[in-house]
């Protein structure tokens, strides 16, 4: 490409043909326009270069952002998967613990049920034994061993009363009255004398 100075320094042969002055003026105008065009071209080339650099920079940023987005998506998916796995593990542990607690509760219920049944059996056995004991005591109290006979408290006849004649004489009423008075006196004396009674204790009968 011709530069503006080359255009200005361009010379033509003298002779018949174009007017030298017109040619030089035209060349001057052409040189100025060409100089402007070259400056604009350089300016545009610089702008293109700057824009190209900017586009390259933004493209690199775009690639970085795309990589970051991919990494973020992968990280989010990994976190989501891990969260699901942890939730499943927690749920499994909770179910296992619930089953274990339920089994322990059922075992304790069975133990308590067996203890309650044993206590009821012991209670019924004790009640039956106590009832038998009471019945035995009632039978013992109602037996002859606990009976008191009033005859056992009667006094024995003394030899004097035994030697008295049973028959009455002609003065029967007087003799009978005297004998009766003597018997009452002897009976009173017998009551006053503890040796005249014969007590039978319960231990002796048993």
PyMOL commands that place a pseudoatom at each C-alpha (Angstrom):
pseudoatom trace, name=CA, resn=UNK, resi=1, chain=A, elem=C, hetatm=0, pos=[0.000, 0.000, 0.000]
pseudoatom trace, name=CA, resn=UNK, resi=2, chain=A, elem=C, hetatm=0, pos=[1.248, 3.530, -0.953]
pseudoatom trace, name=CA, resn=UNK, resi=3, chain=A, elem=C, hetatm=0, pos=[1.814, 5.922, 1.894]
pseudoatom trace, name=CA, resn=UNK, resi=4, chain=A, elem=C, hetatm=0, pos=[0.791, 9.582, 1.716]
pseudoatom trace, name=CA, resn=UNK, resi=5, chain=A, elem=C, hetatm=0, pos=[4.452, 10.682, 1.372]
pseudoatom trace, name=CA, resn=UNK, resi=6, chain=A, elem=C, hetatm=0, pos=[4.980, 8.318, -1.582]
pseudoatom trace, name=CA, resn=UNK, resi=7, chain=A, elem=C, hetatm=0, pos=[1.955, 9.784, -3.265]
pseudoatom trace, name=CA, resn=UNK, resi=8, chain=A, elem=C, hetatm=0, pos=[3.245, 13.307, -2.671]
pseudoatom trace, name=CA, resn=UNK, resi=9, chain=A, elem=C, hetatm=0, pos=[6.715, 12.493, -4.000]
pseudoatom trace, name=CA, resn=UNK, resi=10, chain=A, elem=C, hetatm=0, pos=[5.404, 10.715, -7.031]
pseudoatom trace, name=CA, resn=UNK, resi=11, chain=A, elem=C, hetatm=0, pos=[6.733, 12.458, -10.255]
pseudoatom trace, name=CA, resn=UNK, resi=12, chain=A, elem=C, hetatm=0, pos=[5.521, 12.292, -13.796]
pseudoatom trace, name=CA, resn=UNK, resi=13, chain=A, elem=C, hetatm=0, pos=[7.345, 12.796, -17.115]
pseudoatom trace, name=CA, resn=UNK, resi=14, chain=A, elem=C, hetatm=0, pos=[7.024, 16.177, -18.724]
pseudoatom trace, name=CA, resn=UNK, resi=15, chain=A, elem=C, hetatm=0, pos=[5.544, 16.404, -22.195]
pseudoatom trace, name=CA, resn=UNK, resi=16, chain=A, elem=C, hetatm=0, pos=[2.279, 16.431, -23.925]
pseudoatom trace, name=CA, resn=UNK, resi=17, chain=A, elem=C, hetatm=0, pos=[-0.558, 15.096, -21.804]
pseudoatom trace, name=CA, resn=UNK, resi=18, chain=A, elem=C, hetatm=0, pos=[-2.160, 16.151, -18.483]
pseudoatom trace, name=CA, resn=UNK, resi=19, chain=A, elem=C, hetatm=0, pos=[-1.663, 19.517, -16.889]
pseudoatom trace, name=CA, resn=UNK, resi=20, chain=A, elem=C, hetatm=0, pos=[1.016, 19.265, -14.257]
pseudoatom trace, name=CA, resn=UNK, resi=21, chain=A, elem=C, hetatm=0, pos=[-0.687, 21.653, -11.891]
pseudoatom trace, name=CA, resn=UNK, resi=22, chain=A, elem=C, hetatm=0, pos=[-3.977, 19.768, -11.991]
pseudoatom trace, name=CA, resn=UNK, resi=23, chain=A, elem=C, hetatm=0, pos=[-2.210, 16.500, -11.452]
pseudoatom trace, name=CA, resn=UNK, resi=24, chain=A, elem=C, hetatm=0, pos=[-0.259, 17.816, -8.484]
pseudoatom trace, name=CA, resn=UNK, resi=25, chain=A, elem=C, hetatm=0, pos=[-3.405, 19.271, -6.916]
pseudoatom trace, name=CA, resn=UNK, resi=26, chain=A, elem=C, hetatm=0, pos=[-5.229, 16.030, -7.407]
pseudoatom trace, name=CA, resn=UNK, resi=27, chain=A, elem=C, hetatm=0, pos=[-2.344, 14.131, -5.919]
pseudoatom trace, name=CA, resn=UNK, resi=28, chain=A, elem=C, hetatm=0, pos=[-2.330, 16.495, -2.947]
pseudoatom trace, name=CA, resn=UNK, resi=29, chain=A, elem=C, hetatm=0, pos=[-5.986, 15.921, -2.282]
pseudoatom trace, name=CA, resn=UNK, resi=30, chain=A, elem=C, hetatm=0, pos=[-5.557, 12.217, -2.776]
pseudoatom trace, name=CA, resn=UNK, resi=31, chain=A, elem=C, hetatm=0, pos=[-2.652, 12.166, -0.363]
pseudoatom trace, name=CA, resn=UNK, resi=32, chain=A, elem=C, hetatm=0, pos=[-4.662, 13.982, 2.299]
pseudoatom trace, name=CA, resn=UNK, resi=33, chain=A, elem=C, hetatm=0, pos=[-7.681, 11.705, 1.874]
pseudoatom trace, name=CA, resn=UNK, resi=34, chain=A, elem=C, hetatm=0, pos=[-5.462, 8.680, 1.900]
pseudoatom trace, name=CA, resn=UNK, resi=35, chain=A, elem=C, hetatm=0, pos=[-3.747, 9.913, 5.060]
pseudoatom trace, name=CA, resn=UNK, resi=36, chain=A, elem=C, hetatm=0, pos=[-7.119, 10.312, 6.735]
pseudoatom trace, name=CA, resn=UNK, resi=37, chain=A, elem=C, hetatm=0, pos=[-8.190, 6.913, 5.530]
pseudoatom trace, name=CA, resn=UNK, resi=38, chain=A, elem=C, hetatm=0, pos=[-4.989, 5.332, 6.853]
pseudoatom trace, name=CA, resn=UNK, resi=39, chain=A, elem=C, hetatm=0, pos=[-5.442, 7.016, 10.249]
pseudoatom trace, name=CA, resn=UNK, resi=40, chain=A, elem=C, hetatm=0, pos=[-9.012, 5.819, 10.463]
pseudoatom trace, name=CA, resn=UNK, resi=41, chain=A, elem=C, hetatm=0, pos=[-7.886, 2.371, 9.406]
pseudoatom trace, name=CA, resn=UNK, resi=42, chain=A, elem=C, hetatm=0, pos=[-5.250, 2.281, 12.157]
pseudoatom trace, name=CA, resn=UNK, resi=43, chain=A, elem=C, hetatm=0, pos=[-7.839, 3.541, 14.638]
pseudoatom trace, name=CA, resn=UNK, resi=44, chain=A, elem=C, hetatm=0, pos=[-10.304, 0.894, 13.570]
pseudoatom trace, name=CA, resn=UNK, resi=45, chain=A, elem=C, hetatm=0, pos=[-7.610, -1.778, 13.662]
pseudoatom trace, name=CA, resn=UNK, resi=46, chain=A, elem=C, hetatm=0, pos=[-6.791, -0.768, 17.221]
pseudoatom trace, name=CA, resn=UNK, resi=47, chain=A, elem=C, hetatm=0, pos=[-10.462, -0.853, 18.162]
pseudoatom trace, name=CA, resn=UNK, resi=48, chain=A, elem=C, hetatm=0, pos=[-10.791, -4.264, 16.552]
pseudoatom trace, name=CA, resn=UNK, resi=49, chain=A, elem=C, hetatm=0, pos=[-7.769, -5.470, 18.493]
pseudoatom trace, name=CA, resn=UNK, resi=50, chain=A, elem=C, hetatm=0, pos=[-9.184, -4.090, 21.735]
pseudoatom trace, name=CA, resn=UNK, resi=51, chain=A, elem=C, hetatm=0, pos=[-12.539, -5.666, 21.034]
pseudoatom trace, name=CA, resn=UNK, resi=52, chain=A, elem=C, hetatm=0, pos=[-10.873, -8.938, 20.147]
pseudoatom trace, name=CA, resn=UNK, resi=53, chain=A, elem=C, hetatm=0, pos=[-8.922, -8.860, 23.408]
pseudoatom trace, name=CA, resn=UNK, resi=54, chain=A, elem=C, hetatm=0, pos=[-12.109, -8.033, 25.296]
pseudoatom trace, name=CA, resn=UNK, resi=55, chain=A, elem=C, hetatm=0, pos=[-13.961, -10.850, 23.562]
pseudoatom trace, name=CA, resn=UNK, resi=56, chain=A, elem=C, hetatm=0, pos=[-11.133, -13.246, 24.434]
pseudoatom trace, name=CA, resn=UNK, resi=57, chain=A, elem=C, hetatm=0, pos=[-11.215, -12.046, 28.056]
pseudoatom trace, name=CA, resn=UNK, resi=58, chain=A, elem=C, hetatm=0, pos=[-14.961, -12.455, 28.295]
pseudoatom trace, name=CA, resn=UNK, resi=59, chain=A, elem=C, hetatm=0, pos=[-14.756, -15.812, 26.601]
pseudoatom trace, name=CA, resn=UNK, resi=60, chain=A, elem=C, hetatm=0, pos=[-12.232, -16.933, 29.188]
pseudoatom trace, name=CA, resn=UNK, resi=61, chain=A, elem=C, hetatm=0, pos=[-14.555, -15.618, 31.914]
pseudoatom trace, name=CA, resn=UNK, resi=62, chain=A, elem=C, hetatm=0, pos=[-17.423, -17.446, 30.252]
pseudoatom trace, name=CA, resn=UNK, resi=63, chain=A, elem=C, hetatm=0, pos=[-15.457, -20.678, 30.245]
pseudoatom trace, name=CA, resn=UNK, resi=64, chain=A, elem=C, hetatm=0, pos=[-14.543, -20.153, 33.884]
pseudoatom trace, name=CA, resn=UNK, resi=65, chain=A, elem=C, hetatm=0, pos=[-18.168, -19.454, 34.732]
pseudoatom trace, name=CA, resn=UNK, resi=66, chain=A, elem=C, hetatm=0, pos=[-19.281, -22.500, 32.809]
pseudoatom trace, name=CA, resn=UNK, resi=67, chain=A, elem=C, hetatm=0, pos=[-16.761, -24.638, 34.648]
pseudoatom trace, name=CA, resn=UNK, resi=68, chain=A, elem=C, hetatm=0, pos=[-17.860, -23.121, 37.946]
pseudoatom trace, name=CA, resn=UNK, resi=69, chain=A, elem=C, hetatm=0, pos=[-21.503, -23.736, 37.053]
pseudoatom trace, name=CA, resn=UNK, resi=70, chain=A, elem=C, hetatm=0, pos=[-20.769, -27.344, 36.175]
pseudoatom trace, name=CA, resn=UNK, resi=71, chain=A, elem=C, hetatm=0, pos=[-18.868, -27.784, 39.416]
pseudoatom trace, name=CA, resn=UNK, resi=72, chain=A, elem=C, hetatm=0, pos=[-21.703, -26.107, 41.339]
pseudoatom trace, name=CA, resn=UNK, resi=73, chain=A, elem=C, hetatm=0, pos=[-24.289, -28.346, 39.700]
pseudoatom trace, name=CA, resn=UNK, resi=74, chain=A, elem=C, hetatm=0, pos=[-22.188, -31.428, 40.434]
pseudoatom trace, name=CA, resn=UNK, resi=75, chain=A, elem=C, hetatm=0, pos=[-21.632, -30.276, 44.023]
pseudoatom trace, name=CA, resn=UNK, resi=76, chain=A, elem=C, hetatm=0, pos=[-25.351, -29.603, 44.467]
pseudoatom trace, name=CA, resn=UNK, resi=77, chain=A, elem=C, hetatm=0, pos=[-26.184, -33.045, 43.084]
pseudoatom trace, name=CA, resn=UNK, resi=78, chain=A, elem=C, hetatm=0, pos=[-23.600, -34.653, 45.376]
pseudoatom trace, name=CA, resn=UNK, resi=79, chain=A, elem=C, hetatm=0, pos=[-25.005, -32.777, 48.366]
pseudoatom trace, name=CA, resn=UNK, resi=80, chain=A, elem=C, hetatm=0, pos=[-28.517, -33.829, 47.384]
pseudoatom trace, name=CA, resn=UNK, resi=81, chain=A, elem=C, hetatm=0, pos=[-27.463, -37.466, 47.023]
pseudoatom trace, name=CA, resn=UNK, resi=82, chain=A, elem=C, hetatm=0, pos=[-25.606, -37.388, 50.333]
pseudoatom trace, name=CA, resn=UNK, resi=83, chain=A, elem=C, hetatm=0, pos=[-28.628, -35.801, 51.994]
pseudoatom trace, name=CA, resn=UNK, resi=84, chain=A, elem=C, hetatm=0, pos=[-30.877, -38.563, 50.659]
pseudoatom trace, name=CA, resn=UNK, resi=85, chain=A, elem=C, hetatm=0, pos=[-28.410, -41.210, 51.824]
pseudoatom trace, name=CA, resn=UNK, resi=86, chain=A, elem=C, hetatm=0, pos=[-28.172, -39.646, 55.288]
pseudoatom trace, name=CA, resn=UNK, resi=87, chain=A, elem=C, hetatm=0, pos=[-31.961, -39.373, 55.462]
pseudoatom trace, name=CA, resn=UNK, resi=88, chain=A, elem=C, hetatm=0, pos=[-32.319, -43.032, 54.504]
pseudoatom trace, name=CA, resn=UNK, resi=89, chain=A, elem=C, hetatm=0, pos=[-29.694, -44.003, 57.087]
pseudoatom trace, name=CA, resn=UNK, resi=90, chain=A, elem=C, hetatm=0, pos=[-31.438, -41.946, 59.778]
pseudoatom trace, name=CA, resn=UNK, resi=91, chain=A, elem=C, hetatm=0, pos=[-34.781, -43.470, 58.835]
pseudoatom trace, name=CA, resn=UNK, resi=92, chain=A, elem=C, hetatm=0, pos=[-33.315, -46.985, 58.931]
pseudoatom trace, name=CA, resn=UNK, resi=93, chain=A, elem=C, hetatm=0, pos=[-31.722, -46.345, 62.325]
pseudoatom trace, name=CA, resn=UNK, resi=94, chain=A, elem=C, hetatm=0, pos=[-34.961, -44.855, 63.634]
pseudoatom trace, name=CA, resn=UNK, resi=95, chain=A, elem=C, hetatm=0, pos=[-36.940, -47.894, 62.459]
pseudoatom trace, name=CA, resn=UNK, resi=96, chain=A, elem=C, hetatm=0, pos=[-34.369, -50.260, 63.980]
pseudoatom trace, name=CA, resn=UNK, resi=97, chain=A, elem=C, hetatm=0, pos=[-34.434, -48.368, 67.284]
pseudoatom trace, name=CA, resn=UNK, resi=98, chain=A, elem=C, hetatm=0, pos=[-38.236, -48.326, 67.231]
pseudoatom trace, name=CA, resn=UNK, resi=99, chain=A, elem=C, hetatm=0, pos=[-38.343, -52.089, 66.683]
pseudoatom trace, name=CA, resn=UNK, resi=100, chain=A, elem=C, hetatm=0, pos=[-35.813, -52.600, 69.467]
pseudoatom trace, name=CA, resn=UNK, resi=101, chain=A, elem=C, hetatm=0, pos=[-37.793, -50.405, 71.864]
pseudoatom trace, name=CA, resn=UNK, resi=102, chain=A, elem=C, hetatm=0, pos=[-41.007, -52.184, 70.874]
pseudoatom trace, name=CA, resn=UNK, resi=103, chain=A, elem=C, hetatm=0, pos=[-39.388, -55.580, 71.459]
pseudoatom trace, name=CA, resn=UNK, resi=104, chain=A, elem=C, hetatm=0, pos=[-38.104, -54.472, 74.874]
pseudoatom trace, name=CA, resn=UNK, resi=105, chain=A, elem=C, hetatm=0, pos=[-41.524, -53.108, 75.788]
pseudoatom trace, name=CA, resn=UNK, resi=106, chain=A, elem=C, hetatm=0, pos=[-43.219, -56.363, 74.746]
pseudoatom trace, name=CA, resn=UNK, resi=107, chain=A, elem=C, hetatm=0, pos=[-40.657, -58.360, 76.712]
pseudoatom trace, name=CA, resn=UNK, resi=108, chain=A, elem=C, hetatm=0, pos=[-41.223, -56.203, 79.787]
pseudoatom trace, name=CA, resn=UNK, resi=109, chain=A, elem=C, hetatm=0, pos=[-44.989, -56.574, 79.352]
pseudoatom trace, name=CA, resn=UNK, resi=110, chain=A, elem=C, hetatm=0, pos=[-44.623, -60.349, 79.195]
pseudoatom trace, name=CA, resn=UNK, resi=111, chain=A, elem=C, hetatm=0, pos=[-42.419, -60.328, 82.292]
pseudoatom trace, name=CA, resn=UNK, resi=112, chain=A, elem=C, hetatm=0, pos=[-44.919, -58.149, 84.157]
pseudoatom trace, name=CA, resn=UNK, resi=113, chain=A, elem=C, hetatm=0, pos=[-47.756, -60.383, 82.987]
pseudoatom trace, name=CA, resn=UNK, resi=114, chain=A, elem=C, hetatm=0, pos=[-45.962, -63.499, 84.268]
pseudoatom trace, name=CA, resn=UNK, resi=115, chain=A, elem=C, hetatm=0, pos=[-45.177, -61.767, 87.562]
pseudoatom trace, name=CA, resn=UNK, resi=116, chain=A, elem=C, hetatm=0, pos=[-48.805, -60.692, 87.897]
pseudoatom trace, name=CA, resn=UNK, resi=117, chain=A, elem=C, hetatm=0, pos=[-50.037, -64.226, 87.196]
pseudoatom trace, name=CA, resn=UNK, resi=118, chain=A, elem=C, hetatm=0, pos=[-47.579, -65.639, 89.736]
pseudoatom trace, name=CA, resn=UNK, resi=119, chain=A, elem=C, hetatm=0, pos=[-48.661, -63.080, 92.306]
pseudoatom trace, name=CA, resn=UNK, resi=120, chain=A, elem=C, hetatm=0, pos=[-52.312, -63.952, 91.693]
pseudoatom trace, name=CA, resn=UNK, resi=121, chain=A, elem=C, hetatm=0, pos=[-51.497, -67.645, 92.063]
pseudoatom trace, name=CA, resn=UNK, resi=122, chain=A, elem=C, hetatm=0, pos=[-49.610, -66.967, 95.281]
pseudoatom trace, name=CA, resn=UNK, resi=123, chain=A, elem=C, hetatm=0, pos=[-52.473, -64.835, 96.522]
pseudoatom trace, name=CA, resn=UNK, resi=124, chain=A, elem=C, hetatm=0, pos=[-55.045, -67.514, 95.755]
pseudoatom trace, name=CA, resn=UNK, resi=125, chain=A, elem=C, hetatm=0, pos=[-52.821, -70.169, 97.347]
pseudoatom trace, name=CA, resn=UNK, resi=126, chain=A, elem=C, hetatm=0, pos=[-52.322, -68.033, 100.429]
pseudoatom trace, name=CA, resn=UNK, resi=127, chain=A, elem=C, hetatm=0, pos=[-56.046, -67.334, 100.598]
pseudoatom trace, name=CA, resn=UNK, resi=128, chain=A, elem=C, hetatm=0, pos=[-56.840, -71.035, 100.323]
pseudoatom trace, name=CA, resn=UNK, resi=129, chain=A, elem=C, hetatm=0, pos=[-54.257, -71.930, 102.968]
pseudoatom trace, name=CA, resn=UNK, resi=130, chain=A, elem=C, hetatm=0, pos=[-55.488, -69.171, 105.244]
pseudoatom trace, name=CA, resn=UNK, resi=131, chain=A, elem=C, hetatm=0, pos=[-59.082, -70.325, 104.702]
pseudoatom trace, name=CA, resn=UNK, resi=132, chain=A, elem=C, hetatm=0, pos=[-58.091, -73.899, 105.551]
pseudoatom trace, name=CA, resn=UNK, resi=133, chain=A, elem=C, hetatm=0, pos=[-56.292, -72.631, 108.634]
pseudoatom trace, name=CA, resn=UNK, resi=134, chain=A, elem=C, hetatm=0, pos=[-59.367, -70.691, 109.724]
pseudoatom trace, name=CA, resn=UNK, resi=135, chain=A, elem=C, hetatm=0, pos=[-61.590, -73.685, 109.098]
pseudoatom trace, name=CA, resn=UNK, resi=136, chain=A, elem=C, hetatm=0, pos=[-59.229, -75.864, 111.140]
pseudoatom trace, name=CA, resn=UNK, resi=137, chain=A, elem=C, hetatm=0, pos=[-59.284, -73.333, 113.959]
pseudoatom trace, name=CA, resn=UNK, resi=138, chain=A, elem=C, hetatm=0, pos=[-63.083, -73.165, 113.808]
pseudoatom trace, name=CA, resn=UNK, resi=139, chain=A, elem=C, hetatm=0, pos=[-63.296, -76.946, 113.904]
pseudoatom trace, name=CA, resn=UNK, resi=140, chain=A, elem=C, hetatm=0, pos=[-60.907, -76.985, 116.851]
pseudoatom trace, name=CA, resn=UNK, resi=141, chain=A, elem=C, hetatm=0, pos=[-62.933, -74.350, 118.712]
pseudoatom trace, name=CA, resn=UNK, resi=142, chain=A, elem=C, hetatm=0, pos=[-66.162, -76.241, 118.016]
pseudoatom trace, name=CA, resn=UNK, resi=143, chain=A, elem=C, hetatm=0, pos=[-64.615, -79.563, 119.049]
pseudoatom trace, name=CA, resn=UNK, resi=144, chain=A, elem=C, hetatm=0, pos=[-65.172, -81.231, 122.414]
pseudoatom trace, name=CA, resn=UNK, resi=145, chain=A, elem=C, hetatm=0, pos=[-61.757, -80.041, 123.557]
pseudoatom trace, name=CA, resn=UNK, resi=146, chain=A, elem=C, hetatm=0, pos=[-63.141, -76.541, 123.923]
pseudoatom trace, name=CA, resn=UNK, resi=147, chain=A, elem=C, hetatm=0, pos=[-66.488, -77.590, 125.453]
pseudoatom trace, name=CA, resn=UNK, resi=148, chain=A, elem=C, hetatm=0, pos=[-67.055, -76.739, 129.132]
pseudoatom trace, name=CA, resn=UNK, resi=149, chain=A, elem=C, hetatm=0, pos=[-69.316, -79.119, 131.082]
pseudoatom trace, name=CA, resn=UNK, resi=150, chain=A, elem=C, hetatm=0, pos=[-70.949, -77.645, 134.160]
pseudoatom trace, name=CA, resn=UNK, resi=151, chain=A, elem=C, hetatm=0, pos=[-70.901, -81.058, 135.758]
pseudoatom trace, name=CA, resn=UNK, resi=152, chain=A, elem=C, hetatm=0, pos=[-67.135, -80.732, 136.031]
pseudoatom trace, name=CA, resn=UNK, resi=153, chain=A, elem=C, hetatm=0, pos=[-67.644, -77.890, 138.494]
pseudoatom trace, name=CA, resn=UNK, resi=154, chain=A, elem=C, hetatm=0, pos=[-69.937, -79.896, 140.871]
pseudoatom trace, name=CA, resn=UNK, resi=155, chain=A, elem=C, hetatm=0, pos=[-68.634, -80.672, 144.351]
pseudoatom trace, name=CA, resn=UNK, resi=156, chain=A, elem=C, hetatm=0, pos=[-68.025, -84.178, 145.631]
pseudoatom trace, name=CA, resn=UNK, resi=157, chain=A, elem=C, hetatm=0, pos=[-70.108, -85.620, 148.454]
pseudoatom trace, name=CA, resn=UNK, resi=158, chain=A, elem=C, hetatm=0, pos=[-68.302, -85.898, 151.774]
pseudoatom trace, name=CA, resn=UNK, resi=159, chain=A, elem=C, hetatm=0, pos=[-68.236, -89.199, 153.718]
pseudoatom trace, name=CA, resn=UNK, resi=160, chain=A, elem=C, hetatm=0, pos=[-70.698, -87.793, 156.232]
pseudoatom trace, name=CA, resn=UNK, resi=161, chain=A, elem=C, hetatm=0, pos=[-73.316, -87.106, 153.560]
pseudoatom trace, name=CA, resn=UNK, resi=162, chain=A, elem=C, hetatm=0, pos=[-72.717, -90.488, 151.991]
pseudoatom trace, name=CA, resn=UNK, resi=163, chain=A, elem=C, hetatm=0, pos=[-73.214, -92.236, 155.403]
pseudoatom trace, name=CA, resn=UNK, resi=164, chain=A, elem=C, hetatm=0, pos=[-76.553, -90.623, 156.049]
pseudoatom trace, name=CA, resn=UNK, resi=165, chain=A, elem=C, hetatm=0, pos=[-79.535, -93.044, 155.851]
pseudoatom trace, name=CA, resn=UNK, resi=166, chain=A, elem=C, hetatm=0, pos=[-81.775, -92.662, 152.854]
pseudoatom trace, name=CA, resn=UNK, resi=167, chain=A, elem=C, hetatm=0, pos=[-84.978, -93.728, 154.709]
pseudoatom trace, name=CA, resn=UNK, resi=168, chain=A, elem=C, hetatm=0, pos=[-86.935, -91.287, 156.855]
pseudoatom trace, name=CA, resn=UNK, resi=169, chain=A, elem=C, hetatm=0, pos=[-88.418, -92.129, 160.310]
pseudoatom trace, name=CA, resn=UNK, resi=170, chain=A, elem=C, hetatm=0, pos=[-91.884, -91.253, 161.512]
pseudoatom trace, name=CA, resn=UNK, resi=171, chain=A, elem=C, hetatm=0, pos=[-90.872, -87.733, 162.292]
pseudoatom trace, name=CA, resn=UNK, resi=172, chain=A, elem=C, hetatm=0, pos=[-89.985, -87.466, 158.658]
pseudoatom trace, name=CA, resn=UNK, resi=173, chain=A, elem=C, hetatm=0, pos=[-90.529, -83.825, 158.052]
pseudoatom trace, name=CA, resn=UNK, resi=174, chain=A, elem=C, hetatm=0, pos=[-88.322, -82.728, 160.985]
pseudoatom trace, name=CA, resn=UNK, resi=175, chain=A, elem=C, hetatm=0, pos=[-85.542, -85.150, 160.150]
pseudoatom trace, name=CA, resn=UNK, resi=176, chain=A, elem=C, hetatm=0, pos=[-85.748, -84.207, 156.529]
pseudoatom trace, name=CA, resn=UNK, resi=177, chain=A, elem=C, hetatm=0, pos=[-85.495, -80.535, 157.399]
pseudoatom trace, name=CA, resn=UNK, resi=178, chain=A, elem=C, hetatm=0, pos=[-82.541, -81.148, 159.672]
pseudoatom trace, name=CA, resn=UNK, resi=179, chain=A, elem=C, hetatm=0, pos=[-80.787, -83.261, 157.053]
pseudoatom trace, name=CA, resn=UNK, resi=180, chain=A, elem=C, hetatm=0, pos=[-81.426, -80.606, 154.469]
pseudoatom trace, name=CA, resn=UNK, resi=181, chain=A, elem=C, hetatm=0, pos=[-79.953, -77.938, 156.733]
pseudoatom trace, name=CA, resn=UNK, resi=182, chain=A, elem=C, hetatm=0, pos=[-76.927, -80.100, 157.353]
pseudoatom trace, name=CA, resn=UNK, resi=183, chain=A, elem=C, hetatm=0, pos=[-76.488, -80.673, 153.606]
pseudoatom trace, name=CA, resn=UNK, resi=184, chain=A, elem=C, hetatm=0, pos=[-76.703, -76.928, 152.909]
pseudoatom trace, name=CA, resn=UNK, resi=185, chain=A, elem=C, hetatm=0, pos=[-74.120, -76.275, 155.602]
pseudoatom trace, name=CA, resn=UNK, resi=186, chain=A, elem=C, hetatm=0, pos=[-71.831, -78.925, 154.158]
pseudoatom trace, name=CA, resn=UNK, resi=187, chain=A, elem=C, hetatm=0, pos=[-72.329, -77.567, 150.639]
pseudoatom trace, name=CA, resn=UNK, resi=188, chain=A, elem=C, hetatm=0, pos=[-71.418, -74.075, 151.814]
pseudoatom trace, name=CA, resn=UNK, resi=189, chain=A, elem=C, hetatm=0, pos=[-68.372, -75.419, 153.531]
pseudoatom trace, name=CA, resn=UNK, resi=190, chain=A, elem=C, hetatm=0, pos=[-67.446, -77.301, 150.357]
pseudoatom trace, name=CA, resn=UNK, resi=191, chain=A, elem=C, hetatm=0, pos=[-67.758, -74.134, 148.279]
pseudoatom trace, name=CA, resn=UNK, resi=192, chain=A, elem=C, hetatm=0, pos=[-65.595, -72.271, 150.764]
pseudoatom trace, name=CA, resn=UNK, resi=193, chain=A, elem=C, hetatm=0, pos=[-62.990, -74.970, 150.638]
pseudoatom trace, name=CA, resn=UNK, resi=194, chain=A, elem=C, hetatm=0, pos=[-61.238, -75.004, 147.229]
pseudoatom trace, name=CA, resn=UNK, resi=195, chain=A, elem=C, hetatm=0, pos=[-59.996, -78.541, 147.862]
pseudoatom trace, name=CA, resn=UNK, resi=196, chain=A, elem=C, hetatm=0, pos=[-63.616, -79.761, 147.737]
pseudoatom trace, name=CA, resn=UNK, resi=197, chain=A, elem=C, hetatm=0, pos=[-63.833, -78.930, 143.956]
pseudoatom trace, name=CA, resn=UNK, resi=198, chain=A, elem=C, hetatm=0, pos=[-62.347, -81.044, 141.224]
pseudoatom trace, name=CA, resn=UNK, resi=199, chain=A, elem=C, hetatm=0, pos=[-61.492, -78.857, 138.219]
pseudoatom trace, name=CA, resn=UNK, resi=200, chain=A, elem=C, hetatm=0, pos=[-60.557, -80.417, 134.924]
pseudoatom trace, name=CA, resn=UNK, resi=201, chain=A, elem=C, hetatm=0, pos=[-58.267, -78.253, 132.834]
pseudoatom trace, name=CA, resn=UNK, resi=202, chain=A, elem=C, hetatm=0, pos=[-58.278, -78.112, 129.075]
pseudoatom trace, name=CA, resn=UNK, resi=203, chain=A, elem=C, hetatm=0, pos=[-54.704, -79.340, 128.931]
pseudoatom trace, name=CA, resn=UNK, resi=204, chain=A, elem=C, hetatm=0, pos=[-55.638, -82.492, 130.832]
pseudoatom trace, name=CA, resn=UNK, resi=205, chain=A, elem=C, hetatm=0, pos=[-58.444, -83.247, 128.410]
pseudoatom trace, name=CA, resn=UNK, resi=206, chain=A, elem=C, hetatm=0, pos=[-56.182, -82.621, 125.450]
for i in range(1, 206): cmd.bond("trace and resi %d" % i, "trace and resi %d" % (i + 1))
show_as sticks, trace
zoom trace
